Amino acid sequence: MDIFDEAFGSFSDKRPMGPHEGVAGVLLCASACDGHIADEEVQSLMVALGRMKLYQRTTPQQFNSMMDRLMGILKRGGPEKLLEEVAPVVPPELNECVFANACNIVLADGTVEQDEREFLGNLMNKLNLDKDQCLKIIRVMVIKNRG
C-alpha cells in the first residue's frame, strides 16, 4: 500500500465486469496483443462492436466510459491482465463469435506476429473452445482477409 492508498483509498476500479466489457475487452486485447494497435485493428474493433446486438442499447457515453475503463486496465497491466479480467464474463453463447472477431482483428493489418498467434491460442483456451472449430474459424478468417 502506498501513501496515496492510505490517504484516499485504492484508485482501482472494483466494479464487476459484465458481458459488454467482456466482449469489447477481448477484442481490444486482440488489437493490442502484438504491442501496438494499428489503425486497421481499431477500425475492425469498432465495426465488430458496432454490428453486435449486445451494444444496440449502449449510449455513446456508456460506450466511451467502458472503453476508457478497458484501456486503463490495458495500459496498467497489458493485454494478458485485461484478458484475465474480461474472458470469464464473455457470454458462452458468444465465445465463437468473439474468437472469430478476434481473428479478424489480428488479421486486419495483414500480418500475424508470434504474439498474435499466442494470443489466439490463449483465447481459445480461456473461452474453452474446441481446437478443430477454432482452426475452421481461423481458415475462414484468413480467406476473408486475403482480398
N, C-alpha and C positions, 0 to 999 in steps of 0.2 A: 504494500500500500504506500503510495507516495503522498506528499504533503497536500496536493490538490484533492485527492480522495478523502483525506482526513478532514479537510476544510469544507468540501462541498458534496461529498459522496461520490460514488463512481459515476463517470460520464458515459459509461457503456449503456447501450440501448437494451433493456431487458424485455421489451415487448416480444411475445411469441411470434414466430414466423407462421404465415399461412400459405395457402396454395398460390396466391398471386406472387408472393415473394419467392416461393419455391421454383416456379416455372421461370420467372424472369431472372432469378439468381443463377440458375443452371445455365441459361443462355448467355448471361453476362460472363460466367466462367468460361464458356466456350469461346467467347470473344477475346478473353484475356489470358487464356492458358499458355500462350506462347510468349508471354512477357510484354506484349503490346496489343493495342486494339486498333486494327486497321479500319479505315473508313468503310470499306465494303462489309466488314463484320458488323459495324454499328448499324449500317443500313439493313442488313439481313436480320439483325436482332429486332429492330423497330418494326420491320414488315411482319415478321413472325408474330410478335406480340400484338400488333395491330389487327391481325386477322383472327386472333383467338377469341372465342366466345367468353372465355374467362374474364377478359378485360373490357367487355362491352359496356358495363355499367360503371367503369372506373373513370372518375373525373381527371382532367389534366393535372390538377393539384395533387390528387391521390397518387397518380402515376409518378409524378415528379418526386414526391416525398418518398415513395417506395424505392425509386431508382437511386435517390440520394443516400438512403439507408444502405442499400446494397453496395453502392460504390464506396461508401465509408468502410464497410467490412472488407471489401476487396483491397482497398488501399492499405488498411491496417494489417491484414493477415494474408493477403494474396488469394489466388483462386482456390487453393486447397482448403483454406479456412472457410471461405464462402461456401464452397461445395459441401463441406461437412455440415454446415448450418441449414442449407436450403434443400439438399437432396431428400432428406427424410419427410419433408412436407409437400413434395410433389404428389398430387393425387395419383394413385396407382393406375387409374384408367388413362392417364396422360403420359405414363412413363415412355411408351414407344414414340408417341408424338414428340415429347421433349427430346428424346435421343435423336430422332430424325432431324429436328430443327437444329440441334447442337451440331450434328454432322454438316448440315447445310451452312452453318455459320463458319465452322472450321474450314470448309472448302471455299468460302466466299472470296478469299484473297488469292486463290489459285495455287496455293502450296499447302502441304500438310507436314508440319515440322514434327520432330520426335516428341516434343512436349504436348502437341495436339493429339498425337496418336495415344500417348499415355493417358491423357485426359479422357479420351473416348473409352478406353479400356476401364479406367477407374469409374467413369459414369455408368457404364454397363453393369459393373458390379454393385455400385451403390443403389441403382434402380432395380436390381435383381432381375435383369433381363436375360433372356436366352441368347447364347452366343450365336447360334445359327440365324436367329431372327435379326440380330444386330448386324451380322455380315450381309444379309439381304438388304437391310436399310442402307448400309454404307455403299453397297454396289449401286443401288438406285440413286443415291445422292451423288455419287461420282458421275454416273451417266447424266443426271440432271445438270450438273455443273460443268460439263465439257464445253458447252457452247457459249 
